[in-house]
């Protein structure tokens, strides 16, 4: 299974892994993650 980038639509936390977290560890929102591509992830993380 390949890994992907996900970001929280509420607080814009970026997660990298096989699956997005069920609950965002930063803002505690459930099902807030959306899959994004690597370029978008870099932008969100400020690279
Ligand atoms: Zn969040």
mmCIF file of the protein (N, C-alpha, C, O) and its ligand, coordinates in Angstrom:
data_MODEL
# 
_entry.id   MODEL 
# 
loop_
_entity.id 
_entity.type 
_entity.pdbx_number_of_molecules 
1 polymer     1 
2 non-polymer 1 
# 
_entity_poly.entity_id                      1 
_entity_poly.type                           'polypeptide(L)' 
_entity_poly.nstd_linkage                   no 
_entity_poly.nstd_monomer                   no 
_entity_poly.pdbx_seq_one_letter_code       
;(UNK)(UNK)(UNK)(UNK)(UNK)(UNK)(UNK)(UNK)(UNK)(UNK)(UNK)(UNK)(UNK)(UNK)(UNK)(UNK)
(UNK)(UNK)(UNK)(UNK)(UNK)(UNK)(UNK)(UNK)(UNK)(UNK)(UNK)(UNK)(UNK)(UNK)(UNK)(UNK)
(UNK)(UNK)(UNK)(UNK)(UNK)(UNK)(UNK)(UNK)(UNK)(UNK)(UNK)(UNK)(UNK)(UNK)(UNK)
;
_entity_poly.pdbx_seq_one_letter_code_can   XXXXXXXXXXXXXXXXXXXXXXXXXXXXXXXXXXXXXXXXXXXXXXX 
_entity_poly.pdbx_strand_id                 A 
# 
loop_
_entity_poly_seq.entity_id 
_entity_poly_seq.num 
_entity_poly_seq.mon_id 
_entity_poly_seq.hetero 
1 1  UNK n 
1 2  UNK n 
1 3  UNK n 
1 4  UNK n 
1 5  UNK n 
1 6  UNK n 
1 7  UNK n 
1 8  UNK n 
1 9  UNK n 
1 10 UNK n 
1 11 UNK n 
1 12 UNK n 
1 13 UNK n 
1 14 UNK n 
1 15 UNK n 
1 16 UNK n 
1 17 UNK n 
1 18 UNK n 
1 19 UNK n 
1 20 UNK n 
1 21 UNK n 
1 22 UNK n 
1 23 UNK n 
1 24 UNK n 
1 25 UNK n 
1 26 UNK n 
1 27 UNK n 
1 28 UNK n 
1 29 UNK n 
1 30 UNK n 
1 31 UNK n 
1 32 UNK n 
1 33 UNK n 
1 34 UNK n 
1 35 UNK n 
1 36 UNK n 
1 37 UNK n 
1 38 UNK n 
1 39 UNK n 
1 40 UNK n 
1 41 UNK n 
1 42 UNK n 
1 43 UNK n 
1 44 UNK n 
1 45 UNK n 
1 46 UNK n 
1 47 UNK n 
# 
loop_
_struct_asym.id 
_struct_asym.entity_id 
A 1 
B 2 
# 
loop_
_chem_comp.id 
_chem_comp.type 
_chem_comp.mon_nstd_flag 
UNK 'L-peptide linking' . 
ZN  non-polymer         . 
# 
_pdbx_entity_nonpoly.entity_id   2 
_pdbx_entity_nonpoly.name        ? 
_pdbx_entity_nonpoly.comp_id     ZN 
# 
_pdbx_nonpoly_scheme.asym_id         B 
_pdbx_nonpoly_scheme.entity_id       2 
_pdbx_nonpoly_scheme.mon_id          ZN 
_pdbx_nonpoly_scheme.ndb_seq_num     1 
_pdbx_nonpoly_scheme.pdb_seq_num     101 
_pdbx_nonpoly_scheme.auth_seq_num    101 
_pdbx_nonpoly_scheme.pdb_mon_id      ZN 
_pdbx_nonpoly_scheme.auth_mon_id     ZN 
_pdbx_nonpoly_scheme.pdb_strand_id   A 
_pdbx_nonpoly_scheme.pdb_ins_code    . 
# 
loop_
_atom_site.group_PDB 
_atom_site.id 
_atom_site.type_symbol 
_atom_site.label_atom_id 
_atom_site.label_alt_id 
_atom_site.label_comp_id 
_atom_site.label_asym_id 
_atom_site.label_entity_id 
_atom_site.label_seq_id 
_atom_site.pdbx_PDB_ins_code 
_atom_site.Cartn_x 
_atom_site.Cartn_y 
_atom_site.Cartn_z 
_atom_site.occupancy 
_atom_site.B_iso_or_equiv 
_atom_site.pdbx_formal_charge 
_atom_site.auth_seq_id 
_atom_site.auth_comp_id 
_atom_site.auth_asym_id 
_atom_site.auth_atom_id 
_atom_site.pdbx_PDB_model_num 
ATOM   1   N  N  . UNK A 1 1  ? 0.843   -1.201 0.000  1.00 0.00 ? 1   UNK A N  1 
ATOM   2   C  CA . UNK A 1 1  ? 0.000   0.000  0.000  1.00 0.00 ? 1   UNK A CA 1 
ATOM   3   C  C  . UNK A 1 1  ? 0.882   1.256  0.000  1.00 0.00 ? 1   UNK A C  1 
ATOM   4   O  O  . UNK A 1 1  ? 1.784   1.381  0.829  1.00 0.00 ? 1   UNK A O  1 
ATOM   5   N  N  . UNK A 1 2  ? 0.630   2.156  -0.900 1.00 0.00 ? 2   UNK A N  1 
ATOM   6   C  CA . UNK A 1 2  ? 1.456   3.349  -0.993 1.00 0.00 ? 2   UNK A CA 1 
ATOM   7   C  C  . UNK A 1 2  ? 1.012   4.404  0.008  1.00 0.00 ? 2   UNK A C  1 
ATOM   8   O  O  . UNK A 1 2  ? -0.137  4.434  0.447  1.00 0.00 ? 2   UNK A O  1 
ATOM   9   N  N  . UNK A 1 3  ? 1.951   5.259  0.350  1.00 0.00 ? 3   UNK A N  1 
ATOM   10  C  CA . UNK A 1 3  ? 1.646   6.321  1.298  1.00 0.00 ? 3   UNK A CA 1 
ATOM   11  C  C  . UNK A 1 3  ? 1.264   7.594  0.565  1.00 0.00 ? 3   UNK A C  1 
ATOM   12  O  O  . UNK A 1 3  ? 1.720   7.849  -0.550 1.00 0.00 ? 3   UNK A O  1 
ATOM   13  N  N  . UNK A 1 4  ? 0.429   8.377  1.201  1.00 0.00 ? 4   UNK A N  1 
ATOM   14  C  CA . UNK A 1 4  ? -0.019  9.623  0.601  1.00 0.00 ? 4   UNK A CA 1 
ATOM   15  C  C  . UNK A 1 4  ? 0.037   10.749 1.623  1.00 0.00 ? 4   UNK A C  1 
ATOM   16  O  O  . UNK A 1 4  ? 0.193   10.526 2.823  1.00 0.00 ? 4   UNK A O  1 
ATOM   17  N  N  . UNK A 1 5  ? -0.095  11.962 1.106  1.00 0.00 ? 5   UNK A N  1 
ATOM   18  C  CA . UNK A 1 5  ? -0.193  13.120 1.987  1.00 0.00 ? 5   UNK A CA 1 
ATOM   19  C  C  . UNK A 1 5  ? -1.667  13.439 2.203  1.00 0.00 ? 5   UNK A C  1 
ATOM   20  O  O  . UNK A 1 5  ? -2.489  13.347 1.292  1.00 0.00 ? 5   UNK A O  1 
ATOM   21  N  N  . UNK A 1 6  ? -1.968  13.812 3.425  1.00 0.00 ? 6   UNK A N  1 
ATOM   22  C  CA . UNK A 1 6  ? -3.323  14.243 3.772  1.00 0.00 ? 6   UNK A CA 1 
ATOM   23  C  C  . UNK A 1 6  ? -3.203  15.541 4.541  1.00 0.00 ? 6   UNK A C  1 
ATOM   24  O  O  . UNK A 1 6  ? -2.227  15.762 5.258  1.00 0.00 ? 6   UNK A O  1 
ATOM   25  N  N  . UNK A 1 7  ? -4.203  16.403 4.391  1.00 0.00 ? 7   UNK A N  1 
ATOM   26  C  CA . UNK A 1 7  ? -4.169  17.595 5.220  1.00 0.00 ? 7   UNK A CA 1 
ATOM   27  C  C  . UNK A 1 7  ? -5.523  17.830 5.853  1.00 0.00 ? 7   UNK A C  1 
ATOM   28  O  O  . UNK A 1 7  ? -6.568  17.508 5.289  1.00 0.00 ? 7   UNK A O  1 
ATOM   29  N  N  . UNK A 1 8  ? -5.471  18.404 7.048  1.00 0.00 ? 8   UNK A N  1 
ATOM   30  C  CA . UNK A 1 8  ? -6.688  18.688 7.804  1.00 0.00 ? 8   UNK A CA 1 
ATOM   31  C  C  . UNK A 1 8  ? -7.324  19.952 7.250  1.00 0.00 ? 8   UNK A C  1 
ATOM   32  O  O  . UNK A 1 8  ? -6.681  20.999 7.183  1.00 0.00 ? 8   UNK A O  1 
ATOM   33  N  N  . UNK A 1 9  ? -8.575  19.853 6.857  1.00 0.00 ? 9   UNK A N  1 
ATOM   34  C  CA . UNK A 1 9  ? -9.254  21.004 6.264  1.00 0.00 ? 9   UNK A CA 1 
ATOM   35  C  C  . UNK A 1 9  ? -9.593  22.065 7.306  1.00 0.00 ? 9   UNK A C  1 
ATOM   36  O  O  . UNK A 1 9  ? -9.964  23.186 6.959  1.00 0.00 ? 9   UNK A O  1 
ATOM   37  N  N  . UNK A 1 10 ? -9.466  21.713 8.575  1.00 0.00 ? 10  UNK A N  1 
ATOM   38  C  CA . UNK A 1 10 ? -9.787  22.657 9.646  1.00 0.00 ? 10  UNK A CA 1 
ATOM   39  C  C  . UNK A 1 10 ? -8.560  23.466 10.065 1.00 0.00 ? 10  UNK A C  1 
ATOM   40  O  O  . UNK A 1 10 ? -8.609  24.695 10.094 1.00 0.00 ? 10  UNK A O  1 
ATOM   41  N  N  . UNK A 1 11 ? -7.452  22.777 10.392 1.00 0.00 ? 11  UNK A N  1 
ATOM   42  C  CA . UNK A 1 11 ? -6.271  23.485 10.899 1.00 0.00 ? 11  UNK A CA 1 
ATOM   43  C  C  . UNK A 1 11 ? -5.066  23.388 9.968  1.00 0.00 ? 11  UNK A C  1 
ATOM   44  O  O  . UNK A 1 11 ? -4.004  23.925 10.280 1.00 0.00 ? 11  UNK A O  1 
ATOM   45  N  N  . UNK A 1 12 ? -5.218  22.705 8.817  1.00 0.00 ? 12  UNK A N  1 
ATOM   46  C  CA . UNK A 1 12 ? -4.180  22.565 7.803  1.00 0.00 ? 12  UNK A CA 1 
ATOM   47  C  C  . UNK A 1 12 ? -2.959  21.787 8.274  1.00 0.00 ? 12  UNK A C  1 
ATOM   48  O  O  . UNK A 1 12 ? -1.865  21.967 7.738  1.00 0.00 ? 12  UNK A O  1 
ATOM   49  N  N  . UNK A 1 13 ? -3.132  20.940 9.254  1.00 0.00 ? 13  UNK A N  1 
ATOM   50  C  CA . UNK A 1 13 ? -2.086  20.023 9.660  1.00 0.00 ? 13  UNK A CA 1 
ATOM   51  C  C  . UNK A 1 13 ? -1.852  19.027 8.528  1.00 0.00 ? 13  UNK A C  1 
ATOM   52  O  O  . UNK A 1 13 ? -2.810  18.528 7.939  1.00 0.00 ? 13  UNK A O  1 
ATOM   53  N  N  . UNK A 1 14 ? -0.591  18.732 8.218  1.00 0.00 ? 14  UNK A N  1 
ATOM   54  C  CA . UNK A 1 14 ? -0.282  17.777 7.147  1.00 0.00 ? 14  UNK A CA 1 
ATOM   55  C  C  . UNK A 1 14 ? 0.162   16.451 7.743  1.00 0.00 ? 14  UNK A C  1 
ATOM   56  O  O  . UNK A 1 14 ? 1.005   16.406 8.639  1.00 0.00 ? 14  UNK A O  1 
ATOM   57  N  N  . UNK A 1 15 ? -0.423  15.366 7.228  1.00 0.00 ? 15  UNK A N  1 
ATOM   58  C  CA . UNK A 1 15 ? -0.096  14.017 7.682  1.00 0.00 ? 15  UNK A CA 1 
ATOM   59  C  C  . UNK A 1 15 ? 0.375   13.194 6.492  1.00 0.00 ? 15  UNK A C  1 
ATOM   60  O  O  . UNK A 1 15 ? -0.187  13.285 5.401  1.00 0.00 ? 15  UNK A O  1 
ATOM   61  N  N  . UNK A 1 16 ? 1.423   12.381 6.713  1.00 0.00 ? 16  UNK A N  1 
ATOM   62  C  CA . UNK A 1 16 ? 1.927   11.514 5.656  1.00 0.00 ? 16  UNK A CA 1 
ATOM   63  C  C  . UNK A 1 16 ? 1.857   10.072 6.116  1.00 0.00 ? 16  UNK A C  1 
ATOM   64  O  O  . UNK A 1 16 ? 2.420   9.724  7.154  1.00 0.00 ? 16  UNK A O  1 
ATOM   65  N  N  . UNK A 1 17 ? 1.172   9.228  5.358  1.00 0.00 ? 17  UNK A N  1 
ATOM   66  C  CA . UNK A 1 17 ? 1.072   7.826  5.729  1.00 0.00 ? 17  UNK A CA 1 
ATOM   67  C  C  . UNK A 1 17 ? 0.095   7.086  4.837  1.00 0.00 ? 17  UNK A C  1 
ATOM   68  O  O  . UNK A 1 17 ? -0.390  7.628  3.844  1.00 0.00 ? 17  UNK A O  1 
ATOM   69  N  N  . UNK A 1 18 ? -0.188  5.846  5.197  1.00 0.00 ? 18  UNK A N  1 
ATOM   70  C  CA . UNK A 1 18 ? -1.082  5.026  4.403  1.00 0.00 ? 18  UNK A CA 1 
ATOM   71  C  C  . UNK A 1 18 ? -2.535  5.439  4.512  1.00 0.00 ? 18  UNK A C  1 
ATOM   72  O  O  . UNK A 1 18 ? -3.309  5.310  3.564  1.00 0.00 ? 18  UNK A O  1 
ATOM   73  N  N  . UNK A 1 19 ? -2.891  5.935  5.678  1.00 0.00 ? 19  UNK A N  1 
ATOM   74  C  CA . UNK A 1 19 ? -4.260  6.365  5.920  1.00 0.00 ? 19  UNK A CA 1 
ATOM   75  C  C  . UNK A 1 19 ? -4.261  7.663  6.714  1.00 0.00 ? 19  UNK A C  1 
ATOM   76  O  O  . UNK A 1 19 ? -3.355  7.903  7.512  1.00 0.00 ? 19  UNK A O  1 
ATOM   77  N  N  . UNK A 1 20 ? -5.263  8.495  6.502  1.00 0.00 ? 20  UNK A N  1 
ATOM   78  C  CA . UNK A 1 20 ? -5.350  9.706  7.326  1.00 0.00 ? 20  UNK A CA 1 
ATOM   79  C  C  . UNK A 1 20 ? -5.800  9.345  8.733  1.00 0.00 ? 20  UNK A C  1 
ATOM   80  O  O  . UNK A 1 20 ? -6.512  8.358  8.917  1.00 0.00 ? 20  UNK A O  1 
ATOM   81  N  N  . UNK A 1 21 ? -5.399  10.124 9.724  1.00 0.00 ? 21  UNK A N  1 
ATOM   82  C  CA . UNK A 1 21 ? -5.869  9.855  11.085 1.00 0.00 ? 21  UNK A CA 1 
ATOM   83  C  C  . UNK A 1 21 ? -7.387  9.999  11.156 1.00 0.00 ? 21  UNK A C  1 
ATOM   84  O  O  . UNK A 1 21 ? -7.971  10.847 10.482 1.00 0.00 ? 21  UNK A O  1 
ATOM   85  N  N  . UNK A 1 22 ? -8.019  9.159  11.982 1.00 0.00 ? 22  UNK A N  1 
ATOM   86  C  CA . UNK A 1 22 ? -9.470  9.273  12.146 1.00 0.00 ? 22  UNK A CA 1 
ATOM   87  C  C  . UNK A 1 22 ? -9.825  10.614 12.760 1.00 0.00 ? 22  UNK A C  1 
ATOM   88  O  O  . UNK A 1 22 ? -10.824 11.247 12.415 1.00 0.00 ? 22  UNK A O  1 
ATOM   89  N  N  . UNK A 1 23 ? -8.964  11.021 13.685 1.00 0.00 ? 23  UNK A N  1 
ATOM   90  C  CA . UNK A 1 23 ? -9.210  12.288 14.372 1.00 0.00 ? 23  UNK A CA 1 
ATOM   91  C  C  . UNK A 1 23 ? -7.934  13.118 14.319 1.00 0.00 ? 23  UNK A C  1 
ATOM   92  O  O  . UNK A 1 23 ? -6.852  12.608 14.613 1.00 0.00 ? 23  UNK A O  1 
ATOM   93  N  N  . UNK A 1 24 ? -8.046  14.371 13.954 1.00 0.00 ? 24  UNK A N  1 
ATOM   94  C  CA . UNK A 1 24 ? -6.869  15.228 13.870 1.00 0.00 ? 24  UNK A CA 1 
ATOM   95  C  C  . UNK A 1 24 ? -6.251  15.417 15.256 1.00 0.00 ? 24  UNK A C  1 
ATOM   96  O  O  . UNK A 1 24 ? -6.948  15.812 16.190 1.00 0.00 ? 24  UNK A O  1 
ATOM   97  N  N  . UNK A 1 25 ? -4.949  15.138 15.400 1.00 0.00 ? 25  UNK A N  1 
ATOM   98  C  CA . UNK A 1 25 ? -4.316  15.284 16.719 1.00 0.00 ? 25  UNK A CA 1 
ATOM   99  C  C  . UNK A 1 25 ? -4.143  16.736 17.145 1.00 0.00 ? 25  UNK A C  1 
ATOM   100 O  O  . UNK A 1 25 ? -3.920  17.020 18.321 1.00 0.00 ? 25  UNK A O  1 
ATOM   101 N  N  . UNK A 1 26 ? -4.243  17.645 16.195 1.00 0.00 ? 26  UNK A N  1 
ATOM   102 C  CA . UNK A 1 26 ? -4.043  19.058 16.510 1.00 0.00 ? 26  UNK A CA 1 
ATOM   103 C  C  . UNK A 1 26 ? -5.338  19.762 16.905 1.00 0.00 ? 26  UNK A C  1 
ATOM   104 O  O  . UNK A 1 26 ? -5.385  20.450 17.925 1.00 0.00 ? 26  UNK A O  1 
ATOM   105 N  N  . UNK A 1 27 ? -6.385  19.595 16.105 1.00 0.00 ? 27  UNK A N  1 
ATOM   106 C  CA . UNK A 1 27 ? -7.635  20.315 16.390 1.00 0.00 ? 27  UNK A CA 1 
ATOM   107 C  C  . UNK A 1 27 ? -8.763  19.383 16.834 1.00 0.00 ? 27  UNK A C  1 
ATOM   108 O  O  . UNK A 1 27 ? -9.880  19.830 17.095 1.00 0.00 ? 27  UNK A O  1 
ATOM   109 N  N  . UNK A 1 28 ? -8.459  18.064 16.920 1.00 0.00 ? 28  UNK A N  1 
ATOM   110 C  CA . UNK A 1 28 ? -9.415  17.079 17.435 1.00 0.00 ? 28  UNK A CA 1 
ATOM   111 C  C  . UNK A 1 28 ? -10.672 16.889 16.585 1.00 0.00 ? 28  UNK A C  1 
ATOM   112 O  O  . UNK A 1 28 ? -11.660 16.333 17.064 1.00 0.00 ? 28  UNK A O  1 
ATOM   113 N  N  . UNK A 1 29 ? -10.645 17.347 15.322 1.00 0.00 ? 29  UNK A N  1 
ATOM   114 C  CA . UNK A 1 29 ? -11.800 17.172 14.447 1.00 0.00 ? 29  UNK A CA 1 
ATOM   115 C  C  . UNK A 1 29 ? -11.768 15.786 13.803 1.00 0.00 ? 29  UNK A C  1 
ATOM   116 O  O  . UNK A 1 29 ? -10.714 15.330 13.360 1.00 0.00 ? 29  UNK A O  1 
ATOM   117 N  N  . UNK A 1 30 ? -12.909 15.126 13.751 1.00 0.00 ? 30  UNK A N  1 
ATOM   118 C  CA . UNK A 1 30 ? -12.986 13.809 13.127 1.00 0.00 ? 30  UNK A CA 1 
ATOM   119 C  C  . UNK A 1 30 ? -13.240 13.937 11.636 1.00 0.00 ? 30  UNK A C  1 
ATOM   120 O  O  . UNK A 1 30 ? -13.962 14.825 11.182 1.00 0.00 ? 30  UNK A O  1 
ATOM   121 N  N  . UNK A 1 31 ? -12.616 13.008 10.867 1.00 0.00 ? 31  UNK A N  1 
ATOM   122 C  CA . UNK A 1 31 ? -12.793 12.960 9.417  1.00 0.00 ? 31  UNK A CA 1 
ATOM   123 C  C  . UNK A 1 31 ? -12.534 14.296 8.733  1.00 0.00 ? 31  UNK A C  1 
ATOM   124 O  O  . UNK A 1 31 ? -13.257 14.683 7.814  1.00 0.00 ? 31  UNK A O  1 
ATOM   125 N  N  . UNK A 1 32 ? -11.508 14.990 9.182  1.00 0.00 ? 32  UNK A N  1 
ATOM   126 C  CA . UNK A 1 32 ? -11.218 16.307 8.625  1.00 0.00 ? 32  UNK A CA 1 
ATOM   127 C  C  . UNK A 1 32 ? -10.157 16.243 7.533  1.00 0.00 ? 32  UNK A C  1 
ATOM   128 O  O  . UNK A 1 32 ? -9.901  17.242 6.861  1.00 0.00 ? 32  UNK A O  1 
ATOM   129 N  N  . UNK A 1 33 ? -9.535  15.077 7.350  1.00 0.00 ? 33  UNK A N  1 
ATOM   130 C  CA . UNK A 1 33 ? -8.417  14.986 6.409  1.00 0.00 ? 33  UNK A CA 1 
ATOM   131 C  C  . UNK A 1 33 ? -8.845  14.735 4.968  1.00 0.00 ? 33  UNK A C  1 
ATOM   132 O  O  . UNK A 1 33 ? -9.745  13.940 4.698  1.00 0.00 ? 33  UNK A O  1 
ATOM   133 N  N  . UNK A 1 34 ? -8.175  15.433 4.046  1.00 0.00 ? 34  UNK A N  1 
ATOM   134 C  CA . UNK A 1 34 ? -8.375  15.208 2.619  1.00 0.00 ? 34  UNK A CA 1 
ATOM   135 C  C  . UNK A 1 34 ? -7.040  14.855 1.999  1.00 0.00 ? 34  UNK A C  1 
ATOM   136 O  O  . UNK A 1 34 ? -6.007  15.400 2.390  1.00 0.00 ? 34  UNK A O  1 
ATOM   137 N  N  . UNK A 1 35 ? -7.053  13.942 1.031  1.00 0.00 ? 35  UNK A N  1 
ATOM   138 C  CA . UNK A 1 35 ? -5.820  13.557 0.359  1.00 0.00 ? 35  UNK A CA 1 
ATOM   139 C  C  . UNK A 1 35 ? -5.356  14.673 -0.572 1.00 0.00 ? 35  UNK A C  1 
ATOM   140 O  O  . UNK A 1 35 ? -6.155  15.268 -1.296 1.00 0.00 ? 35  UNK A O  1 
ATOM   141 N  N  . UNK A 1 36 ? -4.067  14.944 -0.540 1.00 0.00 ? 36  UNK A N  1 
ATOM   142 C  CA . UNK A 1 36 ? -3.483  15.945 -1.433 1.00 0.00 ? 36  UNK A CA 1 
ATOM   143 C  C  . UNK A 1 36 ? -2.243  15.353 -2.068 1.00 0.00 ? 36  UNK A C  1 
ATOM   144 O  O  . UNK A 1 36 ? -1.728  14.338 -1.599 1.00 0.00 ? 36  UNK A O  1 
ATOM   145 N  N  . UNK A 1 37 ? -1.757  15.978 -3.132 1.00 0.00 ? 37  UNK A N  1 
ATOM   146 C  CA . UNK A 1 37 ? -0.536  15.452 -3.737 1.00 0.00 ? 37  UNK A CA 1 
ATOM   147 C  C  . UNK A 1 37 ? 0.697   16.090 -3.093 1.00 0.00 ? 37  UNK A C  1 
ATOM   148 O  O  . UNK A 1 37 ? 0.588   17.004 -2.276 1.00 0.00 ? 37  UNK A O  1 
ATOM   149 N  N  . UNK A 1 38 ? 1.863   15.586 -3.479 1.00 0.00 ? 38  UNK A N  1 
ATOM   150 C  CA . UNK A 1 38 ? 3.094   16.001 -2.820 1.00 0.00 ? 38  UNK A CA 1 
ATOM   151 C  C  . UNK A 1 38 ? 3.366   17.495 -2.971 1.00 0.00 ? 38  UNK A C  1 
ATOM   152 O  O  . UNK A 1 38 ? 3.848   18.139 -2.039 1.00 0.00 ? 38  UNK A O  1 
ATOM   153 N  N  . UNK A 1 39 ? 3.059   18.039 -4.130 1.00 0.00 ? 39  UNK A N  1 
ATOM   154 C  CA . UNK A 1 39 ? 3.289   19.467 -4.353 1.00 0.00 ? 39  UNK A CA 1 
ATOM   155 C  C  . UNK A 1 39 ? 2.445   20.322 -3.421 1.00 0.00 ? 39  UNK A C  1 
ATOM   156 O  O  . UNK A 1 39 ? 2.922   21.306 -2.856 1.00 0.00 ? 39  UNK A O  1 
ATOM   157 N  N  . UNK A 1 40 ? 1.180   19.932 -3.270 1.00 0.00 ? 40  UNK A N  1 
ATOM   158 C  CA . UNK A 1 40 ? 0.297   20.670 -2.362 1.00 0.00 ? 40  UNK A CA 1 
ATOM   159 C  C  . UNK A 1 40 ? 0.780   20.563 -0.928 1.00 0.00 ? 40  UNK A C  1 
ATOM   160 O  O  . UNK A 1 40 ? 0.728   21.528 -0.165 1.00 0.00 ? 40  UNK A O  1 
ATOM   161 N  N  . UNK A 1 41 ? 1.256   19.366 -0.569 1.00 0.00 ? 41  UNK A N  1 
ATOM   162 C  CA . UNK A 1 41 ? 1.749   19.152 0.787  1.00 0.00 ? 41  UNK A CA 1 
ATOM   163 C  C  . UNK A 1 41 ? 2.938   20.053 1.080  1.00 0.00 ? 41  UNK A C  1 
ATOM   164 O  O  . UNK A 1 41 ? 3.042   20.613 2.171  1.00 0.00 ? 41  UNK A O  1 
ATOM   165 N  N  . UNK A 1 42 ? 3.832   20.195 0.112  1.00 0.00 ? 42  UNK A N  1 
ATOM   166 C  CA . UNK A 1 42 ? 5.008   21.046 0.300  1.00 0.00 ? 42  UNK A CA 1 
ATOM   167 C  C  . UNK A 1 42 ? 4.586   22.505 0.490  1.00 0.00 ? 42  UNK A C  1 
ATOM   168 O  O  . UNK A 1 42 ? 5.141   23.223 1.322  1.00 0.00 ? 42  UNK A O  1 
ATOM   169 N  N  . UNK A 1 43 ? 3.605   22.922 -0.289 1.00 0.00 ? 43  UNK A N  1 
ATOM   170 C  CA . UNK A 1 43 ? 3.110   24.298 -0.146 1.00 0.00 ? 43  UNK A CA 1 
ATOM   171 C  C  . UNK A 1 43 ? 2.517   24.528 1.241  1.00 0.00 ? 43  UNK A C  1 
ATOM   172 O  O  . UNK A 1 43 ? 2.756   25.556 1.875  1.00 0.00 ? 43  UNK A O  1 
ATOM   173 N  N  . UNK A 1 44 ? 1.737   23.544 1.695  1.00 0.00 ? 44  UNK A N  1 
ATOM   174 C  CA . UNK A 1 44 ? 1.090   23.678 3.011  1.00 0.00 ? 44  UNK A CA 1 
ATOM   175 C  C  . UNK A 1 44 ? 2.119   23.716 4.124  1.00 0.00 ? 44  UNK A C  1 
ATOM   176 O  O  . UNK A 1 44 ? 1.927   24.392 5.135  1.00 0.00 ? 44  UNK A O  1 
ATOM   177 N  N  . UNK A 1 45 ? 3.229   22.975 3.935  1.00 0.00 ? 45  UNK A N  1 
ATOM   178 C  CA . UNK A 1 45 ? 4.251   22.928 4.963  1.00 0.00 ? 45  UNK A CA 1 
ATOM   179 C  C  . UNK A 1 45 ? 5.261   24.066 4.831  1.00 0.00 ? 45  UNK A C  1 
ATOM   180 O  O  . UNK A 1 45 ? 6.176   24.196 5.645  1.00 0.00 ? 45  UNK A O  1 
ATOM   181 N  N  . UNK A 1 46 ? 5.085   24.880 3.805  1.00 0.00 ? 46  UNK A N  1 
ATOM   182 C  CA . UNK A 1 46 ? 5.910   26.053 3.661  1.00 0.00 ? 46  UNK A CA 1 
ATOM   183 C  C  . UNK A 1 46 ? 7.241   25.863 2.952  1.00 0.00 ? 46  UNK A C  1 
ATOM   184 O  O  . UNK A 1 46 ? 8.159   26.659 3.146  1.00 0.00 ? 46  UNK A O  1 
ATOM   185 N  N  . UNK A 1 47 ? 7.362   24.838 2.146  1.00 0.00 ? 47  UNK A N  1 
ATOM   186 C  CA . UNK A 1 47 ? 8.598   24.643 1.382  1.00 0.00 ? 47  UNK A CA 1 
ATOM   187 C  C  . UNK A 1 47 ? 8.548   25.403 0.059  1.00 0.00 ? 47  UNK A C  1 
ATOM   188 O  O  . UNK A 1 47 ? 9.502   25.356 -0.717 1.00 0.00 ? 47  UNK A O  1 
HETATM 189 ZN ZN . ZN  B 2 .  ? -6.833  19.657 12.356 1.00 0.00 ? 101 ZN  A ZN 1 
# 
